[in-house]
């Protein structure tokens, strides 16, 4: 996180803005880093999986669109029965949603901005955890978190929604080559996790989504996870409006077919919702500038 040069001759506006920027940035940093565990923002290193010129660095560096895409991605992921079962049976998701989201955000930060050694270490850790996550679906079908198809669904849902949120709230004119390059870059992480198939372009991502749709289901547990995602209040008064806005923007970003599966109507006043989210996105970019 970069702060303005405090040695420069300040204007009155700058003097007022600096504390506000620091306050906003500090609140956001606390959302994604557990101070009780000594966590600090991940340092950007040029020797990682992608590097400063990558599309992933551009997309994953935008706080607001990543928060929105994260909500949408989770709602998509929970439609795959084995993903839902793994979360339901083997995590404290219902009791510790902030912790779950924080760990996911840190994984993304380390694999995007950390050194190659840091990225490989966190991927190895996740693979070891997945090795212990297995069980039986309500219909008696066994599942395992290291199943390549399960991991492919998690990967394509996440990559698709992060990119769509970026396009809507940061770069609506993003060219097709960069959109394809984002999937090609993210495929490296998906493959290292053991996902198969791993899309390397928009067309391949759409094909994976279409092929998996007949396998998606909704039950009472899916609805409970969605309820938690969309109604949980933030821990602080300052964070609560931001959280409510990103929750509704995440629902708005969900494909129509997926929202219908969840049994949810479109959010009301969608133009106002999108304008408000865009305003928040611009404010957060200003705070970290």
GUTI-74352 format. One line per 3 residues: their letters; for each residue x, y, z of N, C-alpha, C. Coordinates in Angstrom, 1 decimal. Layout:
BEGIN
A> X Y Z X Y Z X Y Z | ...
This chain:
BEGIN
XXX> 0.8 -1.2 0.0 0.0 0.0 0.0 0.9 1.2 0.0 | 0.7 2.2 -0.9 1.5 3.4 -1.0 0.8 4.6 -0.4 | 1.5 5.4 0.3 0.9 6.6 0.9 1.5 7.8 0.2
XXX> 0.8 9.0 0.2 1.4 10.2 -0.4 2.7 10.6 0.3 | 3.5 11.4 -0.4 4.7 12.0 0.1 4.4 13.1 1.1 | 4.6 12.8 2.4 4.3 13.7 3.4 5.2 14.9 3.5
XXX> 6.3 14.9 2.8 7.3 16.0 2.8 6.9 17.1 1.8 | 6.0 16.8 0.9 5.6 17.7 -0.1 4.8 18.8 0.5 | 4.8 20.0 -0.1 4.0 21.1 0.4 2.5 20.8 0.2
XXX> 1.8 20.6 1.3 0.4 20.2 1.3 -0.6 21.3 1.0 | -1.6 21.0 0.3 -2.7 21.9 0.2 -3.7 21.5 1.3 | -4.7 22.4 1.5 -5.7 22.2 2.6 -6.4 20.9 2.2
XXX> -6.8 20.7 0.9 -7.5 19.5 0.6 -6.7 18.2 0.8 | -5.4 18.3 0.6 -4.5 17.2 0.8 -4.4 16.9 2.3 | -4.4 17.9 3.1 -4.3 17.7 4.6 -5.6 17.0 5.1
XXX> -6.7 17.3 4.5 -7.9 16.7 4.9 -8.0 15.3 4.4 | -7.5 15.1 3.2 -7.7 13.8 2.5 -6.8 12.7 3.1 | -5.6 13.1 3.5 -4.6 12.0 3.9 -5.2 11.2 5.1
XXX> -5.7 11.8 6.2 -6.2 10.9 7.2 -7.4 10.0 6.8 | -8.2 10.6 5.9 -9.4 9.8 5.4 -8.9 8.6 4.5 | -7.9 8.9 3.7 -7.4 7.8 2.9 -6.8 6.7 3.7
XXX> -6.0 7.1 4.7 -5.4 6.1 5.6 -6.4 5.4 6.4 | -7.5 6.0 6.8 -8.5 5.4 7.6 -9.2 4.3 6.7 | -9.6 4.7 5.5 -10.3 3.8 4.6 -9.4 2.6 4.3
XXX> -8.1 2.9 3.9 -7.2 1.8 3.6 -7.0 0.9 4.7 | -6.8 1.5 5.9 -6.6 0.6 7.1 -7.8 -0.3 7.4 | -9.0 0.2 7.2 -10.2 -0.6 7.5 -10.2 -1.8 6.5
XXX> -9.9 -1.5 5.2 -9.9 -2.6 4.2 -8.8 -3.6 4.5 | -7.6 -3.1 4.8 -6.6 -4.0 5.1 -6.9 -5.0 6.3 | -7.7 -4.4 7.3 -8.1 -5.3 8.4 -9.1 -6.3 8.0
XXX> -9.8 -6.1 6.9 -10.8 -7.1 6.4 -10.0 -8.3 5.9 | -8.9 -8.2 5.3 -8.2 -9.2 4.6 -7.0 -9.8 5.3 | -6.6 -9.2 6.5 -5.5 -9.7 7.2 -5.8 -9.8 8.7
XXX> -5.6 -10.9 9.3 -5.9 -11.2 10.7 -4.8 -10.7 11.5 | -5.0 -9.5 12.1 -4.0 -8.9 13.0 -3.6 -9.8 14.2 | -4.6 -10.5 14.7 -4.3 -11.4 15.8 -3.3 -12.5 15.5
XXX> -3.1 -12.8 14.2 -2.2 -13.8 13.8 -0.9 -13.2 13.2 | -0.8 -11.9 13.3 0.3 -11.2 12.7 0.3 -11.1 11.2 | -0.8 -11.3 10.6 -0.9 -11.2 9.1 -0.7 -9.8 8.6
XXX> 0.0 -9.6 7.6 0.2 -8.3 6.9 -0.1 -8.5 5.5 | -0.4 -7.4 4.8 -0.6 -7.5 3.3 0.6 -8.2 2.6 | 0.2 -9.0 1.6 1.3 -9.7 0.9 2.1 -8.7 0.1
XXX> 3.4 -8.8 0.1 4.3 -8.0 -0.6 4.3 -8.4 -2.1 | 4.2 -7.4 -3.0 4.2 -7.8 -4.4 5.7 -8.0 -4.9 | 5.9 -9.2 -5.4 7.2 -9.6 -5.9 7.2 -9.9 -7.4
XXX> 8.1 -9.4 -8.1 8.1 -9.6 -9.6 8.5 -11.1 -10.0 | 9.0 -11.9 -9.1 9.4 -13.2 -9.4 8.4 -14.3 -9.1 | 7.1 -14.0 -9.2 6.1 -14.9 -8.8 5.6 -15.7 -10.1
XXX> 4.4 -16.2 -10.0 3.8 -17.0 -11.1 3.5 -16.1 -12.3 | 3.2 -14.8 -12.1 2.8 -14.0 -13.2 3.6 -12.7 -13.5 | 3.8 -11.9 -12.5 4.6 -10.7 -12.7 3.8 -9.4 -13.0
XXX> 4.5 -8.3 -12.9 3.7 -7.0 -12.9 3.0 -6.7 -14.2 | 3.4 -7.3 -15.3 2.8 -7.0 -16.6 1.6 -8.0 -16.9 | 1.3 -8.8 -15.9 0.2 -9.8 -16.2 -1.2 -9.2 -16.0
XXX> -2.1 -9.8 -16.6 -3.5 -9.4 -16.4 -4.0 -9.7 -15.0 | -3.5 -10.8 -14.5 -3.9 -11.2 -13.1 -3.5 -10.1 -12.1 | -2.4 -9.5 -12.2 -2.0 -8.5 -11.3 -3.0 -7.3 -11.4
XXX> -3.4 -7.0 -12.6 -4.4 -5.9 -12.8 -5.7 -6.2 -12.2 | -6.2 -7.4 -12.5 -7.6 -7.8 -12.1 -7.6 -8.0 -10.5 | -6.7 -8.7 -10.0 -6.7 -9.0 -8.6 -6.4 -7.9 -7.7
XXX> -5.9 -6.8 -8.2 -5.5 -5.7 -7.4 -6.6 -4.7 -7.1 | -7.8 -5.0 -7.6 -9.0 -4.1 -7.4 -9.9 -4.6 -6.3 | -9.9 -4.0 -5.1 -10.5 -4.5 -3.9 -12.0 -4.7 -4.2
XXX> -12.7 -3.7 -4.6 -14.2 -3.7 -4.7 -14.6 -4.8 -5.7 | -14.0 -4.9 -6.9 -14.5 -5.9 -7.9 -14.2 -7.3 -7.4 | -13.1 -7.5 -6.7 -12.7 -8.8 -6.1 -13.7 -9.2 -5.0
XXX> -14.2 -8.3 -4.2 -15.2 -8.6 -3.2 -16.5 -9.0 -3.8 | -16.9 -8.3 -4.9 -18.1 -8.6 -5.6 -18.0 -10.0 -6.3 | -16.9 -10.1 -7.0 -16.7 -11.4 -7.7 -16.6 -12.6 -6.8
XXX> -16.0 -12.3 -5.6 -15.9 -13.4 -4.6 -17.2 -13.9 -4.1 | -18.2 -13.0 -3.9 -19.5 -13.4 -3.5 -20.2 -14.2 -4.6 | -20.1 -13.7 -5.8 -20.7 -14.4 -6.9 -20.1 -15.8 -7.1
XXX> -18.8 -15.8 -7.0 -18.1 -17.1 -7.2 -18.5 -18.2 -6.2 | -18.6 -17.8 -5.0 -19.0 -18.7 -3.9 -20.4 -19.2 -4.2 | -21.3 -18.4 -4.6 -22.7 -18.8 -4.9 -22.7 -19.8 -6.1
XXX> -21.9 -19.6 -7.1 -21.8 -20.5 -8.2 -21.2 -21.8 -7.7 | -20.1 -21.7 -7.0 -19.4 -23.0 -6.5 -20.3 -23.9 -5.7 | -21.2 -23.3 -4.9 -22.0 -24.1 -4.0 -23.1 -24.8 -4.7
XXX> -23.3 -24.6 -6.0 -24.3 -25.3 -6.8 -23.7 -26.7 -7.2 | -22.5 -26.9 -7.0 -21.9 -28.2 -7.3 -22.0 -29.1 -6.1 | -22.7 -30.2 -6.0 -23.0 -30.9 -4.8 -21.8 -31.2 -4.0
XXX> -20.7 -31.7 -4.6 -19.5 -32.1 -3.8 -18.8 -30.9 -3.2 | -18.8 -29.8 -3.9 -18.2 -28.6 -3.3 -19.0 -28.1 -2.1 | -20.3 -28.1 -2.2 -21.2 -27.8 -1.1 -20.9 -28.7 0.1
XXX> -20.9 -30.0 -0.2 -20.7 -31.0 0.9 -19.3 -30.8 1.6 | -18.3 -30.5 0.8 -17.0 -30.3 1.4 -17.0 -29.2 2.4 | -17.6 -28.1 1.9 -17.7 -26.9 2.8 -18.6 -27.1 4.0
XXX> -19.7 -27.8 3.8 -20.7 -28.0 4.8 -20.1 -29.0 5.9 | -19.5 -30.1 5.4 -19.0 -31.1 6.3 -17.7 -30.9 7.0 | -16.8 -30.1 6.3 -15.4 -30.0 6.8 -14.9 -28.6 7.1
XXX> -15.8 -27.6 7.2 -15.3 -26.3 7.5 -16.2 -25.6 8.5 | -15.8 -24.5 9.1 -16.5 -23.7 10.0 -17.2 -22.5 9.3 | -17.6 -22.7 8.1 -18.1 -21.7 7.2 -19.3 -21.0 7.9
XXX> -20.2 -21.7 8.5 -21.4 -21.1 9.1 -21.1 -20.3 10.3 | -20.0 -20.6 11.0 -19.6 -19.9 12.2 -18.5 -18.9 12.0 | -17.8 -19.0 10.9 -16.6 -18.2 10.7 -16.5 -17.8 9.2
XXX> -17.5 -17.1 8.7 -17.5 -16.7 7.3 -16.3 -15.7 7.1 | -16.1 -14.7 8.0 -15.0 -13.8 7.7 -13.6 -14.5 7.6 | -13.4 -15.5 8.4 -12.2 -16.3 8.4 -12.0 -17.0 7.1
XXX> -13.1 -17.6 6.7 -13.1 -18.4 5.4 -12.8 -17.4 4.2 | -13.4 -16.3 4.2 -13.2 -15.3 3.1 -11.8 -14.8 3.2 | -11.3 -14.5 4.4 -10.0 -14.0 4.5 -8.9 -15.0 4.1
XXX> -9.1 -16.3 4.4 -8.1 -17.3 3.9 -8.1 -17.4 2.4 | -9.3 -17.3 1.8 -9.4 -17.4 0.3 -8.7 -16.2 -0.3 | -9.0 -15.0 0.3 -8.3 -13.8 -0.2 -6.8 -13.9 -0.1
XXX> -6.3 -14.4 1.0 -4.9 -14.5 1.2 -4.3 -15.5 0.2 | -5.0 -16.6 -0.1 -4.5 -17.6 -1.1 -4.4 -16.9 -2.5 | -5.4 -16.1 -2.8 -5.3 -15.4 -4.1 -4.2 -14.4 -4.1
XXX> -4.0 -13.7 -3.0 -2.9 -12.7 -3.0 -1.6 -13.3 -3.1 | -1.4 -14.5 -2.4 -0.1 -15.1 -2.4 0.2 -15.7 -3.8 | -0.8 -16.3 -4.4 -0.5 -17.0 -5.7 -0.4 -15.9 -6.8
XXX> -1.0 -14.7 -6.6 -0.9 -13.7 -7.6 0.4 -12.8 -7.4 | 0.6 -12.4 -6.2 1.6 -11.4 -6.0 2.9 -11.9 -5.2 | 2.8 -13.0 -4.6 3.9 -13.5 -3.8 5.0 -14.1 -4.8
XXX> 6.1 -14.4 -4.2 7.2 -15.1 -5.0 6.7 -16.5 -5.4 | 7.4 -17.0 -6.3 7.1 -18.4 -6.8 7.1 -19.4 -5.6 | 8.1 -19.2 -4.7 8.2 -20.1 -3.6 7.0 -20.0 -2.7
XXX> 6.5 -18.7 -2.4 5.4 -18.5 -1.6 4.1 -19.1 -2.3 | 4.0 -18.9 -3.6 2.8 -19.4 -4.3 2.8 -20.9 -4.2 | 3.9 -21.6 -4.5 4.0 -23.0 -4.5 3.7 -23.6 -3.1
XXX> 4.2 -22.8 -2.0 4.0 -23.3 -0.7 2.5 -23.3 -0.3 | 1.8 -22.2 -0.6 0.4 -22.1 -0.3 -0.4 -23.1 -1.1 | -0.1 -23.3 -2.3 -0.8 -24.3 -3.1 -0.6 -25.7 -2.6
XXX> 0.7 -26.0 -2.2 0.9 -27.4 -1.6 0.1 -27.5 -0.3 | 0.0 -26.5 0.5 -0.7 -26.5 1.7 -2.2 -26.8 1.5 | -2.8 -26.2 0.5 -4.2 -26.4 0.1 -4.4 -27.8 -0.4
XXX> -3.4 -28.3 -1.2 -3.5 -29.7 -1.7 -3.5 -30.7 -0.5 | -2.7 -30.5 0.5 -2.6 -31.4 1.6 -3.9 -31.4 2.4 | -4.5 -30.2 2.6 -5.8 -30.1 3.2 -6.9 -30.8 2.4
XXX> -6.9 -30.6 1.1 -7.8 -31.3 0.3 -7.7 -32.8 0.4 | -6.5 -33.3 0.6 -6.3 -34.8 0.8 -7.1 -35.4 1.9 | -7.5 -34.6 2.9 -8.2 -35.1 4.1 -9.7 -34.8 4.0
XXX> -10.2 -34.1 2.9 -11.6 -33.7 2.8 -12.3 -34.7 1.9 | -13.1 -35.6 2.5 -13.8 -36.5 1.7 -15.0 -37.0 2.5 | -16.0 -37.5 1.8 -17.2 -37.9 2.5 -18.2 -38.5 1.6
XXX> -19.5 -38.5 1.9 -20.5 -39.1 1.1 -21.7 -38.0 0.9 | -22.1 -37.9 -0.3 -23.3 -37.0 -0.5 -24.5 -37.6 0.0 | -25.6 -36.8 0.1 -26.9 -37.4 0.6 -27.4 -38.5 -0.2
XXX> -27.1 -38.6 -1.5 -27.5 -39.7 -2.3 -26.6 -40.9 -2.2 | -25.6 -40.9 -1.4 -24.7 -42.0 -1.2 -23.4 -41.9 -2.1 | -23.3 -40.9 -2.9 -22.2 -40.8 -3.8 -21.0 -40.3 -3.0
XXX> -19.8 -41.0 -3.1 -18.6 -40.5 -2.4 -18.1 -39.3 -3.1 | -17.4 -38.4 -2.3 -16.8 -37.2 -2.9 -15.4 -37.0 -2.2 | -14.6 -36.3 -2.9 -13.2 -36.0 -2.3 -12.8 -34.6 -2.9
XXX> -12.3 -33.8 -2.0 -11.9 -32.4 -2.4 -10.8 -32.4 -3.5 | -10.0 -33.4 -3.6 -9.0 -33.4 -4.6 -9.4 -34.0 -5.9 | -10.7 -34.2 -6.1 -11.3 -34.7 -7.4 -11.0 -33.6 -8.5
XXX> -10.4 -34.0 -9.6 -10.1 -33.0 -10.6 -11.3 -32.2 -11.1 | -12.4 -32.9 -11.3 -13.6 -32.2 -11.8 -14.1 -31.2 -10.8 | -14.2 -31.6 -9.5 -14.6 -30.6 -8.5 -13.7 -29.4 -8.5
XXX> -12.4 -29.6 -8.5 -11.5 -28.5 -8.5 -11.6 -27.6 -9.8 | -12.0 -28.3 -10.9 -12.2 -27.5 -12.1 -13.4 -26.6 -12.0 | -14.5 -27.1 -11.3 -15.6 -26.2 -11.1 -15.3 -25.0 -10.2
XXX> -14.6 -25.3 -9.2 -14.2 -24.2 -8.2 -13.4 -23.2 -9.0 | -12.4 -23.7 -9.8 -11.5 -22.8 -10.5 -12.2 -22.0 -11.6 | -13.1 -22.6 -12.4 -13.7 -21.8 -13.5 -14.7 -20.9 -12.9
XXX> -15.4 -21.2 -11.9 -16.4 -20.3 -11.3 -15.7 -19.1 -10.7 | -14.6 -19.3 -10.0 -13.9 -18.2 -9.4 -13.3 -17.3 -10.5 | -12.6 -17.9 -11.4 -11.9 -17.1 -12.5 -12.9 -16.3 -13.3
XXX> -14.0 -16.9 -13.6 -15.1 -16.2 -14.4 -15.7 -15.1 -13.7 | -16.0 -15.2 -12.4 -16.6 -14.2 -11.7 -15.7 -13.0 -11.3 | -14.4 -13.3 -11.0 -13.5 -12.3 -10.8 -13.3 -11.4 -12.0
XXX> -13.2 -12.1 -13.2 -13.0 -11.3 -14.4 -14.3 -10.5 -14.8 | -15.5 -11.1 -14.6 -16.7 -10.4 -14.9 -16.9 -9.2 -14.0 | -16.6 -9.3 -12.7 -16.6 -8.2 -11.8 -15.7 -7.1 -12.2
XXX> -14.5 -7.4 -12.6 -13.5 -6.5 -13.0 -14.0 -5.7 -14.2 | -14.6 -6.4 -15.2 -15.1 -5.8 -16.4 -16.2 -4.8 -16.1 | -17.1 -5.2 -15.2 -18.3 -4.4 -14.9 -17.9 -3.1 -14.1
XXX> -16.9 -3.3 -13.1 -16.7 -2.2 -12.2 -15.3 -1.5 -12.4 | -14.5 -2.0 -13.3 -13.2 -1.4 -13.4 -12.8 -1.1 -14.9 | -13.0 -2.1 -15.8 -12.5 -2.0 -17.2 -13.5 -2.5 -18.1
XXX> -14.7 -1.8 -18.3 -15.7 -2.3 -19.3 -15.2 -2.5 -20.7 | -14.2 -1.7 -21.1 -13.7 -1.9 -22.4 -12.5 -2.8 -22.6 | -12.3 -3.7 -21.6 -11.2 -4.7 -21.7 -11.3 -5.5 -23.0
XXX> -10.1 -5.6 -23.7 -10.1 -6.2 -25.0 -10.2 -7.7 -24.8 | -10.6 -8.4 -25.9 -10.7 -9.9 -25.9 -9.4 -10.6 -25.6 | -8.3 -10.1 -26.1 -7.0 -10.7 -25.9 -6.7 -10.8 -24.5
XXX> -6.9 -9.7 -23.7 -6.6 -9.7 -22.3 -7.5 -10.5 -21.5 | -8.8 -10.6 -21.9 -9.7 -11.5 -21.3 -9.3 -13.0 -21.4 | -8.8 -13.3 -22.6 -8.3 -14.7 -22.8 -7.0 -14.9 -22.0
XXX> -6.2 -13.9 -22.0 -4.9 -14.0 -21.3 -5.1 -14.2 -19.8 | -6.1 -13.6 -19.3 -6.4 -13.8 -17.8 -6.7 -15.3 -17.6 | -7.5 -16.0 -18.4 -7.8 -17.4 -18.2 -6.5 -18.2 -18.4
XXX> -5.7 -17.8 -19.4 -4.5 -18.6 -19.6 -3.6 -18.5 -18.4 | -3.5 -17.3 -17.8 -2.6 -17.1 -16.6 -3.2 -17.9 -15.4 | -4.5 -17.8 -15.2 -5.1 -18.5 -14.0 -5.1 -20.0 -14.2
XXX> -4.9 -20.5 -15.4 -4.9 -21.9 -15.6 -3.6 -22.5 -14.9 | -2.6 -21.7 -14.8 -1.4 -22.3 -14.1 -1.7 -22.6 -12.6 | -2.5 -21.8 -12.0 -2.9 -22.1 -10.6 -3.8 -23.3 -10.5
XXX> -4.8 -23.3 -11.4 -5.7 -24.4 -11.5 -5.1 -25.7 -11.7 | -4.1 -25.8 -12.6 -3.4 -27.0 -12.9 -2.5 -27.4 -11.7 | -1.9 -26.5 -11.0 -1.1 -26.8 -9.9 -1.9 -27.4 -8.7
XXX> -3.2 -26.9 -8.7 -4.1 -27.4 -7.6 -4.6 -28.8 -8.0 | -4.5 -29.2 -9.3 -5.0 -30.5 -9.7 -6.3 -30.5 -10.4 | -6.8 -29.3 -10.9 -8.0 -29.2 -11.6 -7.9 -29.7 -13.0
XXX> -9.0 -30.3 -13.5 -9.0 -30.8 -14.9 -10.5 -31.1 -15.3 | -11.0 -30.4 -16.3 -10.2 -29.5 -17.3 -10.0 -28.1 -16.7 | -9.0 -27.5 -17.3 -8.6 -26.1 -16.9 -8.7 -25.2 -18.2
XXX> -9.7 -24.3 -18.2 -9.8 -23.5 -19.4 -8.7 -22.5 -19.5 | -8.3 -22.2 -20.8 -7.2 -21.3 -21.0 -7.7 -20.1 -21.9 | -9.0 -20.0 -22.1 -9.6 -18.9 -22.8 -11.0 -18.7 -22.4
XXX> -11.6 -17.6 -22.9 -13.1 -17.4 -22.6 -13.9 -18.5 -23.2 | -13.6 -18.9 -24.4 -14.4 -19.9 -25.0 -14.3 -21.2 -24.3 | -13.1 -21.6 -23.8 -13.0 -22.8 -23.0 -13.7 -22.7 -21.7
XXX> -13.7 -21.5 -21.1 -14.4 -21.4 -19.8 -15.9 -21.5 -20.0 | -16.4 -20.9 -21.0 -17.8 -21.1 -21.3 -18.2 -22.5 -21.5 | -17.3 -23.3 -22.2 -17.6 -24.7 -22.5 -17.6 -25.5 -21.2
XXX> -16.7 -25.2 -20.3 -16.6 -25.9 -19.0 -17.9 -25.6 -18.2 | -18.3 -24.4 -18.2 -19.5 -24.0 -17.4 -20.7 -24.7 -18.0 | -20.8 -24.7 -19.3 -22.0 -25.4 -20.0 -22.0 -26.9 -19.7
XXX> -20.8 -27.5 -19.8 -20.7 -29.0 -19.6 -21.1 -29.4 -18.1 | -20.8 -28.5 -17.2 -21.0 -28.8 -15.8 -22.5 -28.5 -15.3 | -23.2 -27.7 -16.0 -24.5 -27.2 -15.6 -25.5 -28.4 -15.3
XXX> -25.5 -29.4 -16.1 -26.4 -30.5 -15.7 -26.1 -31.2 -14.4 | -24.9 -31.0 -13.9 -24.6 -31.7 -12.6 -24.8 -30.8 -11.4 | -25.3 -29.6 -11.6 -25.5 -28.6 -10.5 -26.9 -28.9 -9.8
XXX> -26.9 -28.7 -8.5 -28.1 -29.0 -7.8 -28.3 -27.9 -6.7 | -29.5 -27.8 -6.2 -29.8 -26.9 -5.0 -30.6 -27.7 -4.0 | -30.2 -27.5 -2.7 -31.0 -28.1 -1.6 -31.0 -27.2 -0.5
XXX> -31.5 -27.6 0.7 -31.6 -26.7 1.8 -30.3 -26.2 2.3 | -29.2 -27.0 2.1 -27.9 -26.5 2.5 -27.4 -25.4 1.6 | -27.7 -25.5 0.3 -27.3 -24.5 -0.6 -28.0 -23.2 -0.2
XXX> -29.3 -23.3 0.1 -30.0 -22.0 0.4 -29.5 -21.4 1.7 | -29.1 -22.3 2.7 -28.5 -21.8 3.9 -27.2 -21.1 3.7 | -26.3 -21.6 2.9 -25.1 -21.0 2.6 -25.3 -19.6 1.9
XXX> -26.2 -19.6 0.9 -26.5 -18.4 0.3 -27.1 -17.3 1.2 | -27.9 -17.8 2.2 -28.5 -16.8 3.1 -27.4 -16.2 4.0 | -26.4 -17.0 4.4 -25.3 -16.5 5.2 -24.5 -15.5 4.4
XXX> -24.2 -15.9 3.1 -23.4 -15.0 2.3 -24.0 -13.7 2.1 | -25.4 -13.7 1.9 -26.0 -12.4 1.5 -26.6 -11.6 2.6 | -26.7 -12.2 3.9 -27.3 -11.4 5.0 -26.4 -11.2 6.1
XXX> -25.2 -11.8 6.2 -24.3 -11.6 7.3 -23.9 -10.1 7.4 | -24.0 -9.6 8.6 -23.6 -8.2 8.9 -22.1 -8.1 9.2 | -21.5 -7.0 8.9 -20.1 -6.8 9.2 -19.8 -6.6 10.7
XXX> -18.6 -6.7 11.1 -18.2 -6.6 12.5 -18.2 -5.2 13.0 | -18.0 -4.2 12.1 -17.9 -2.8 12.5 -19.0 -2.0 11.7 | -19.3 -0.9 12.3 -20.4 0.0 11.7 -19.9 0.5 10.3
XXX> -18.6 0.8 10.2 -18.0 1.4 9.0 -18.1 0.3 7.9 | -17.8 -0.9 8.2 -17.7 -1.9 7.2 -19.1 -2.4 6.7 | -20.1 -2.3 7.5 -21.4 -2.9 7.2 -22.0 -2.4 5.9
XXX> -22.1 -1.1 5.6 -22.6 -0.6 4.4 -21.8 -1.2 3.2 | -20.5 -1.2 3.3 -19.7 -1.8 2.2 -20.0 -3.3 2.0 | -20.2 -4.0 3.1 -20.5 -5.4 2.9 -21.9 -5.6 2.3
XXX> -22.9 -4.9 2.8 -24.2 -5.0 2.2 -24.2 -4.7 0.7 | -23.5 -3.7 0.3 -23.5 -3.3 -1.1 -22.8 -4.4 -1.9 | -21.7 -4.9 -1.5 -21.0 -6.0 -2.2 -21.8 -7.3 -2.3
XXX> -22.5 -7.5 -1.2 -23.4 -8.7 -1.2 -24.4 -8.6 -2.3 | -25.1 -7.5 -2.4 -26.1 -7.3 -3.4 -25.5 -7.2 -4.8 | -24.4 -6.6 -4.9 -23.7 -6.5 -6.2 -23.3 -7.9 -6.7
XXX> -22.9 -8.8 -5.7 -22.5 -10.1 -6.0 -23.7 -10.9 -6.5 | -24.8 -10.7 -5.9 -26.1 -11.4 -6.4 -26.4 -10.9 -7.8 | -26.2 -9.6 -8.0 -26.6 -9.0 -9.3 -25.7 -9.5 -10.4
XXX> -24.4 -9.8 -10.1 -23.5 -10.3 -11.1 -23.7 -11.8 -11.4 | -24.4 -12.5 -10.6 -24.7 -13.9 -10.8 -25.5 -14.1 -12.1 | -25.1 -15.1 -13.0 -25.9 -15.4 -14.2 -27.3 -15.6 -13.9
XXX> -28.2 -15.2 -14.8 -29.6 -15.4 -14.6 -30.0 -16.8 -14.2 | -29.4 -17.8 -14.9 -29.8 -19.2 -14.7 -29.3 -19.7 -13.3 | -28.2 -19.1 -12.8 -27.8 -19.5 -11.5 -28.6 -18.9 -10.4
XXX> -29.0 -17.6 -10.6 -29.9 -16.9 -9.7 -31.2 -17.6 -9.6 | -31.7 -18.1 -10.7 -33.0 -18.8 -10.7 -32.8 -20.1 -9.9 | -31.7 -20.8 -10.1 -31.5 -22.1 -9.3 -31.5 -21.8 -7.8
XXX> -30.9 -20.6 -7.4 -30.9 -20.3 -6.0 -32.3 -19.8 -5.5 | -33.2 -19.6 -6.5 -34.6 -19.2 -6.1 -34.6 -17.7 -5.7 | -33.8 -16.9 -6.3 -33.7 -15.5 -5.9 -34.0 -14.6 -7.0
XXX> -34.8 -13.5 -6.7 -35.1 -12.5 -7.7 -33.9 -11.6 -7.9 | -33.9 -10.8 -9.0 -32.8 -9.9 -9.2 -32.9 -8.8 -8.1 | -31.7 -8.3 -7.7 -31.8 -7.2 -6.7 -32.6 -6.0 -7.2
XXX> -33.3 -5.3 -6.3 -34.1 -4.2 -6.7 -33.2 -3.0 -7.1 | -33.7 -2.1 -7.9 -33.0 -0.9 -8.3 -31.6 -1.2 -8.8 | -31.5 -2.1 -9.8 -30.2 -2.5 -10.2 -29.3 -1.3 -10.7
XXX> -29.8 -0.3 -11.5 -29.0 0.8 -11.9 -28.4 1.5 -10.7 | -29.2 1.7 -9.7 -28.7 2.4 -8.5 -27.6 1.6 -7.8 | -27.9 0.3 -7.7 -26.9 -0.7 -7.1 -25.6 -0.6 -7.8
XXX> -25.6 -0.7 -9.1 -24.4 -0.7 -9.9 -23.7 0.7 -9.8 | -24.4 1.7 -9.8 -23.8 3.1 -9.7 -23.2 3.2 -8.3 | -23.8 2.7 -7.2 -23.3 2.8 -5.9 -22.0 2.0 -5.7
XXX> -22.0 0.8 -6.3 -20.9 -0.1 -6.3 -19.7 0.5 -7.0 | -20.0 1.1 -8.2 -18.9 1.8 -8.9 -18.3 2.9 -8.1 | -19.2 3.7 -7.4 -18.7 4.8 -6.6 -17.8 4.3 -5.5
XXX> -18.2 3.2 -4.8 -17.3 2.6 -3.8 -16.0 2.1 -4.4 | -16.1 1.5 -5.6 -14.8 1.0 -6.2 -13.9 2.1 -6.5 | -14.4 3.2 -6.9 -13.5 4.4 -7.2 -13.0 5.0 -5.9
XXX> -13.8 5.0 -4.9 -13.3 5.5 -3.6 -12.2 4.6 -3.0 | -12.3 3.3 -3.1 -11.3 2.4 -2.6 -10.0 2.6 -3.5 | -10.1 2.7 -4.8 -8.9 3.0 -5.6 -8.2 4.2 -5.2
XXX> -9.0 5.3 -4.9 -8.4 6.5 -4.4 -7.7 6.3 -3.1 | -8.3 5.6 -2.2 -7.7 5.4 -0.8 -6.4 4.6 -0.9 | -6.2 3.8 -1.9 -4.9 3.0 -2.0 -4.0 3.7 -3.0
X> -4.3 4.8 -3.6 -3.5 5.5 -4.6 -2.3 6.3 -3.9
